Amino acid sequence: QVQLVESGGGLVQAGGSLRLSCTTSGRAASNYVMGWFRQAPGKEREFVAAISRSGDSINYPDSVKGRFTISRDNAKNTVYLQMNSLKPEDTAVYYCAAGFRVLSYNYWGQGTQVTVSS
């Protein structure tokens, strides 16, 4: 079983940037499709980005396309989410997820808070 630990969240002003990291332990990250999700207070969990095992296939929803970039370094068992041009509506708890197929995630991290002030 794999464990996921997110880091890099914090408070940033609108227009700023943050980079989130998700490190796996227990099993190599290269075994998994990896994704990022977020959940704002009172809202459902929302898909943010996904990356294939090799990194050659990436998906984003329109809400973050062009501003967020997902990447992975399998040698470091780490997946990143670079977030630029942040908006107050990006405020949420961000979760890392791992799975064996796209849109089917079996393992989740505890989340990291991202707060964007206006």
N, C-alpha and C positions, 0 to 999 in steps of 0.2 A: 504494500500500500504506500502511496505517496502522500507526503505532507507538503503544504504550500504556505509560504510566509510572504506577505506583502510588506513593502516599505516604500517610503518616499512621499507619503501624503503630507498635507500641511495647509497653511493659510497663504493665499496669494491674491494679489490684486487682479482685477479684470485686465486682460491683455497679457498677463504674465504666463510663465511656463512652469511645469513640474514634470519630473520623470519618476514614474512608479517602477518598482522592481518586484518581481515575484520569483523566489528561489524555492526549488523543490529539494526534498530530501526523502530518503527511503528508496526511491527509484529514480533513474535518470530521466530528466525532462524530455529527452529525445524520444521516449516511448509514447509521448502524448501530443495530441492536438491541444493547444493552449488558447485560452480566451480571457478577456477582461469584460466584466459587467459592472454596472453601478446601480445603486438604489438610493434615491432621495427620499426624505421623510414624506410619508403618506402616498408614495408612488410605488409602482411595481418595479421589480428588477428589470434593468434594460441592458441589452447587448451593446457592447462598445467596440470590441475588436476581436478577431480570431486569427491564428496563424497555424499553418500546418507543421508537421513534425520537422520538415527540412527548412521551413521558412519560405518556400517558393509559392505559397498560396496564402493570401491575406484578404480579409473582409472587414468592412466597416459599414455602419449605418450612415445615412446621409447627415445625421446630426453632428457627426464628428469628422466626417471625411474631409481631408485637406488640412485638418488641425491636429489630429492625433496620428501617431505612428506606432505600430506594434512591431517589435523585433525580438529576436531570441539569440542567445549564445548557449548552445547545447554543451559546450565544454565547461561552462560555468553553471549549468543547470538553472539558468535564469532567463526570464522573459521580461521585457521592458514595455512600458507604455509612455512614450514621449507625448506630452500634452502641451500644445502651444495655443496662443490666442484664446486663453481661457475666458469663459463667460460665467456670470453668476449662476446661470442655469446648469452649469457643469458640476455644481456643488452636490456631493453625494458621498456615500461610502463606496469605494471601489474594491471589487473582489476579483481575484485571480481564480481561474478554473482550469482543470485538466480533464481530458477525456480521450477515448479511443476513436471517436468519430466526431465530425463537425456537428454542432448543435446537440451533442449528447455528452454532457460533462458529468463526471462521476465524483470528482474531488474539488473541494472549495477551500480557499483560504479564509481567514477571519475578517479580512477587510481592512482598508486604510482610509481614513477620512480625508477628503479633499474639500476645502472651502474656498470659494472665490468671492471676494468682496467687490462691491461696485464702487 
